[in-house]
Amino acid sequence: MSWQFELLLEPIGLTEGPAWDGSGLLFTNINNSRVMRYDAHSGEISVFRTGTNQANGLILDQEGRLYACEGGTPRQAGGRRIVRYEPDGGVTVVCDSFAGKKFNSPNDLAIDNQGRIWFTDPRYGDDRSDMELDHESVFRADPQPRPEDTRTWQVVRITDDTTAPNGILLSPDNKTLYVAQSKDGDGPSELRAYGIQADGAVGQYTVLHNFHPHRGIDGMCLDTNGNIVATAGWGVSGPGPMIYVFAPNGDILEMHPLPADHPTNCTFGDADLRTLYVTTLAGHLLRARTERQGLLHYPRLS
């Protein structure tokens, strides 16, 4: 049975990065450089934070701290970094460069059980005039303990075979890294699985699903069975805007059509984590009750 999606927000311009905070949904409104919040009790949507340098992906760690990919633009001095938004309104910069060169446009992120942040760093659009890196890769920021009990971060390049990495996800056992390789011109549009080795490096990837020549996955999340729930497709070609549910081996378990085009990301929410929230390119916020239950770092269900 197809999921029945309800419209919570009329388009406000590109929405992304949905993250459930325990009682509401945080999501980014990229072009307006702000984080919005949907309150599940009142149904109200309000501005949660401004001045976010066109933040894209959001995630909460096991302690409920909010991290973001500040993508920025070629014309902005700020952004192009991974940050943590502090409760007092402050910003802690996790990392903004690799080997002395600024990131391209950090897009999406995942946190593993060790507190390491894995993130994608593509550059979309035609303006590449300020790119300092000559590659579009997946990186990992590793927290480094210091004697004064604070943390700095070491940045490690993870992939050398991605050209437009987008959504990113870790399997529940943290042994597999899932990466959405987006269509780059006539390039690959794939859901890839990389085995994570004991030293934290990854091996050769396996293509779990090839969407080419259609639009592939933008964002994705996990259910409690370790299945991948993903946003993909558009009205231009293929089966249209869709929520896919993939088994860990890439088998398609379900497909659920969406009432809005070009979905960008999704996550589970509500008290039982059985409601799927979806954002879109135009700036909708949609939700549907499902028979599946989400697997989140925070909050964990008892």
Secondary structure per residue as TSV (DSSP state, phi and psi in degrees):
chain	resnum	aa	ss	phi	psi
A	1	M	-	360.0	132.1
A	2	S	-	-70.4	144.4
A	3	W	-	-73.0	142.5
A	4	Q	-	-98.1	110.9
A	5	F	-	-91.0	137.6
A	6	E	E	-109.4	136.9
A	7	L	E	-84.8	120.2
A	8	L	E	-101.0	-23.5
A	9	L	E	-147.5	125.8
A	10	E	-	-69.1	157.8
A	11	P	-	-54.8	132.3
A	12	I	-	-124.1	10.2
A	13	G	S	95.9	149.0
A	14	L	-	-24.8	116.0
A	15	T	E	-111.4	149.0
A	16	E	E	-157.9	-178.0
A	17	G	E	57.5	38.3
A	18	P	E	-62.4	136.1
A	19	A	E	-145.1	121.9
A	20	W	E	-80.5	127.6
A	21	D	-	-103.3	6.4
A	22	G	S	113.7	-31.0
A	23	S	S	-139.3	-1.3
A	24	G	E	-163.0	174.4
A	25	L	E	-112.3	124.3
A	26	L	E	-92.7	140.6
A	27	F	E	-154.7	154.1
A	28	T	E	-93.4	146.9
A	29	N	E	-116.0	90.4
A	30	I	G	-60.5	-53.2
A	31	N	G	-62.3	-26.3
A	32	N	G	-97.7	7.4
A	33	S	T	50.2	56.0
A	34	R	E	-148.5	157.5
A	35	V	E	-106.2	130.2
A	36	M	E	-103.4	163.3
A	37	R	E	-139.4	128.3
A	38	Y	E	-97.2	122.3
A	39	D	E	-90.4	116.1
A	40	A	T	-68.4	-25.1
A	41	H	T	-78.2	-48.1
A	42	S	T	-92.2	-20.7
A	43	G	-	80.6	3.2
A	44	E	-	-81.1	146.2
A	45	I	E	-117.0	126.4
A	46	S	E	-135.6	166.2
A	47	V	E	-80.3	122.9
A	48	F	E	-93.3	-36.5
A	49	R	E	-158.5	144.8
A	50	T	E	-121.0	173.4
A	51	G	-	66.5	43.5
A	52	T	-	-98.4	13.0
A	53	N	S	52.9	46.2
A	54	Q	S	55.5	48.5
A	55	A	E	-57.5	142.7
A	56	N	E	-114.7	-95.2
A	57	G	E	-68.8	142.6
A	58	L	E	-124.9	152.5
A	59	I	E	-157.4	147.2
A	60	L	E	-104.0	135.5
A	61	D	-	-84.2	-174.8
A	62	Q	T	-64.8	-19.6
A	63	E	T	-95.5	2.1
A	64	G	-	82.5	15.9
A	65	R	-	-85.0	140.9
A	66	L	E	-97.8	122.7
A	67	Y	E	-112.5	153.6
A	68	A	E	-144.1	151.9
A	69	C	E	-95.1	107.3
A	70	E	E	-88.7	100.6
A	71	G	-	-71.0	-39.1
A	72	G	-	66.5	-175.5
A	73	T	-	-138.6	166.4
A	74	P	T	-58.7	-19.6
A	75	R	T	-97.9	-3.0
A	76	Q	-	-99.2	140.7
A	77	A	S	-76.6	-31.6
A	78	G	S	-91.0	178.8
A	79	G	-	84.8	-159.9
A	80	R	S	57.8	49.7
A	81	R	E	-158.9	165.6
A	82	I	E	-103.4	130.8
A	83	V	E	-134.0	164.0
A	84	R	E	-117.0	128.7
A	85	Y	E	-89.7	120.4
A	86	E	-	-87.1	152.5
A	87	P	T	-59.1	-27.5
A	88	D	T	-84.9	6.0
A	89	G	S	96.6	-8.0
A	90	G	-	-75.5	169.6
A	91	V	E	-128.4	127.3
A	92	T	E	-106.0	122.2
A	93	V	E	-83.0	121.1
A	94	V	E	-79.4	-51.8
A	95	C	E	-164.0	151.6
A	96	D	-	-140.0	8.1
A	97	S	E	-160.0	164.0
A	98	F	E	-136.2	127.7
A	99	A	T	54.0	37.6
A	100	G	T	79.7	7.2
A	101	K	E	-119.6	138.9
A	102	K	E	-63.2	146.3
A	103	F	-	-64.1	164.8
A	104	N	S	-76.6	-72.7
A	105	S	-	-160.1	83.0
A	106	P	-	-49.3	133.4
A	107	N	-	-115.0	-54.3
A	108	D	-	-145.0	160.2
A	109	L	E	-148.8	158.3
A	110	A	E	-142.0	150.5
A	111	I	E	-119.3	131.5
A	112	D	-	-91.8	-178.4
A	113	N	T	-71.1	-11.3
A	114	Q	T	-95.3	0.5
A	115	G	S	83.4	10.8
A	116	R	-	-81.5	142.2
A	117	I	E	-104.2	117.2
A	118	W	E	-99.0	134.1
A	119	F	E	-149.0	153.7
A	120	T	E	-96.4	150.1
A	121	D	E	-139.6	71.0
A	122	P	-	-84.9	-179.9
A	123	R	-	-137.2	105.1
A	124	Y	-	-91.2	156.5
A	125	G	S	94.8	170.9
A	126	D	S	-86.5	-21.6
A	127	D	-	-83.5	105.2
A	128	R	-	-117.7	20.4
A	129	S	T	-65.2	-25.7
A	130	D	T	-107.9	13.1
A	131	M	-	-66.0	127.8
A	132	E	-	-99.1	-30.7
A	133	L	S	-85.4	149.7
A	134	D	S	-103.8	25.3
A	135	H	S	-152.2	160.8
A	136	E	-	-121.2	104.2
A	137	S	E	-125.5	172.3
A	138	V	E	-96.6	135.4
A	139	F	E	-122.2	166.6
A	140	R	E	-135.6	133.8
A	141	A	E	-103.3	117.1
A	142	D	E	-101.8	123.3
A	143	P	E	-67.7	136.4
A	144	Q	E	-114.7	116.0
A	145	P	E	-67.1	142.6
A	146	R	-	-124.6	158.8
A	147	P	T	-56.3	-33.0
A	148	E	T	-84.2	11.6
A	149	D	S	64.9	33.2
A	150	T	-	-113.5	179.1
A	151	R	E	-129.5	136.5
A	152	T	E	-113.0	176.3
A	153	W	E	-131.5	136.0
A	154	Q	E	-104.1	130.3
A	155	V	E	-98.9	130.5
A	156	V	E	-122.6	133.1
A	157	R	E	-80.4	130.3
A	158	I	-	-101.6	-42.1
A	159	T	-	-116.5	148.9
A	160	D	S	-126.9	16.9
A	161	D	S	-127.2	12.6
A	162	T	-	-101.0	146.1
A	163	T	S	-119.2	-21.7
A	164	A	S	-153.1	64.5
A	165	P	E	-69.5	138.8
A	166	N	E	-124.9	-105.7
A	167	G	E	-64.7	151.6
A	168	I	E	-143.7	146.6
A	169	L	E	-157.4	150.7
A	170	L	E	-115.9	139.8
A	171	S	-	-64.7	158.2
A	172	P	T	-56.3	-33.3
A	173	D	T	-88.1	3.1
A	174	N	S	61.5	24.1
A	175	K	-	-100.6	-8.1
A	176	T	E	-134.0	134.1
A	177	L	E	-105.6	123.2
A	178	Y	E	-100.5	131.0
A	179	V	E	-131.0	132.2
A	180	A	E	-88.8	108.4
A	181	Q	E	-85.5	106.3
A	182	S	-	-76.8	160.7
A	183	K	-	-67.5	124.6
A	184	D	-	-119.1	97.1
A	185	G	T	66.5	-119.7
A	186	D	T	-102.0	24.0
A	187	G	S	-78.6	-173.0
A	188	P	-	-70.7	148.0
A	189	S	-	-130.4	92.7
A	190	E	E	-135.6	152.0
A	191	L	E	-98.6	116.4
A	192	R	E	-110.2	148.2
A	193	A	E	-123.0	123.9
A	194	Y	E	-111.1	128.1
A	195	G	E	-73.3	131.5
A	196	I	E	-93.2	123.2
A	197	Q	-	-84.1	170.3
A	198	A	T	-60.0	-31.4
A	199	D	T	-86.2	2.7
A	200	G	S	92.7	-9.3
A	201	A	-	-76.9	168.3
A	202	V	E	-116.9	153.3
A	203	G	E	-92.7	-163.4
A	204	Q	E	-64.0	143.1
A	205	Y	E	-85.0	157.2
A	206	T	E	-112.3	135.1
A	207	V	E	-83.3	112.4
A	208	L	E	-80.7	-33.2
A	209	H	E	-155.7	136.1
A	210	N	E	-110.0	115.2
A	211	F	-	-89.8	-13.3
A	212	H	T	-51.7	136.5
A	213	P	T	-95.2	18.7
A	214	H	S	-94.1	171.5
A	215	R	-	-69.3	129.6
A	216	G	-	-95.4	-150.4
A	217	I	E	-73.9	138.2
A	218	D	E	-102.6	-62.1
A	219	G	E	-129.1	162.3
A	220	M	E	-158.1	161.5
A	221	C	E	-146.0	177.0
A	222	L	E	-112.2	150.5
A	223	D	B	-101.7	176.6
A	224	T	T	-70.6	-11.1
A	225	N	T	-93.4	6.1
A	226	G	S	79.8	11.1
A	227	N	-	-78.5	153.8
A	228	I	E	-99.4	120.1
A	229	V	E	-106.1	118.8
A	230	A	E	-133.6	149.0
A	231	T	E	-93.8	133.5
A	232	A	E	-159.4	167.0
A	233	G	-	83.7	168.4
A	234	W	-	-161.7	176.5
A	235	G	S	-79.2	-9.6
A	236	V	S	-71.3	-36.7
A	237	S	S	-158.9	165.5
A	238	G	T	75.4	-160.3
A	239	P	T	-78.2	0.8
A	240	G	-	95.1	-178.4
A	241	P	S	-64.8	133.8
A	242	M	E	-153.1	150.0
A	243	I	E	-100.3	123.7
A	244	Y	E	-104.6	145.2
A	245	V	E	-118.4	115.0
A	246	F	E	-106.5	139.1
A	247	A	-	-70.8	161.5
A	248	P	T	-57.1	-23.3
A	249	N	T	-89.0	1.9
A	250	G	S	97.8	-7.6
A	251	D	-	-62.1	137.2
A	252	I	E	-81.4	117.1
A	253	L	E	-89.9	-37.3
A	254	E	E	-151.6	155.1
A	255	M	E	-135.9	130.5
A	256	H	E	-126.4	110.5
A	257	P	E	-61.3	146.2
A	258	L	-	-108.2	149.3
A	259	P	S	-85.5	2.8
A	260	A	S	-132.6	146.2
A	261	D	S	-80.3	159.5
A	262	H	S	55.4	59.3
A	263	P	E	-64.8	144.5
A	264	T	E	-109.0	-37.1
A	265	N	E	-164.7	169.3
A	266	C	E	-156.2	157.2
A	267	T	E	-158.7	162.6
A	268	F	E	-89.9	151.7
A	269	G	E	-156.1	-166.4
A	270	D	T	77.2	168.8
A	271	A	T	-58.8	-32.4
A	272	D	T	-100.9	4.6
A	273	L	T	54.3	38.1
A	274	R	-	-114.3	6.4
A	275	T	E	-103.2	129.0
A	276	L	E	-96.5	126.1
A	277	Y	E	-103.4	140.6
A	278	V	E	-134.7	136.9
A	279	T	E	-109.5	164.8
A	280	T	E	-140.9	167.2
A	281	L	S	-60.9	-40.1
A	282	A	S	-73.8	-22.0
A	283	G	-	109.2	24.9
A	284	H	-	-76.0	163.3
A	285	L	E	-129.3	121.9
A	286	L	E	-120.4	157.9
A	287	R	E	-149.2	155.5
A	288	A	E	-149.0	138.5
A	289	R	E	-74.4	140.1
A	290	T	-	-132.7	169.2
A	291	E	S	-89.5	-2.6
A	292	R	-	-95.1	158.5
A	293	Q	-	-122.7	133.7
A	294	G	B	-76.4	153.4
A	295	L	-	-113.3	109.3
A	296	L	-	-120.4	151.9
A	297	H	S	-63.0	-40.4
A	298	Y	S	-150.9	134.5
A	299	P	S	-82.5	147.9
A	300	R	-	-85.6	136.5
A	301	L	-	-82.8	140.2
A	302	S	-	-76.5	360.0
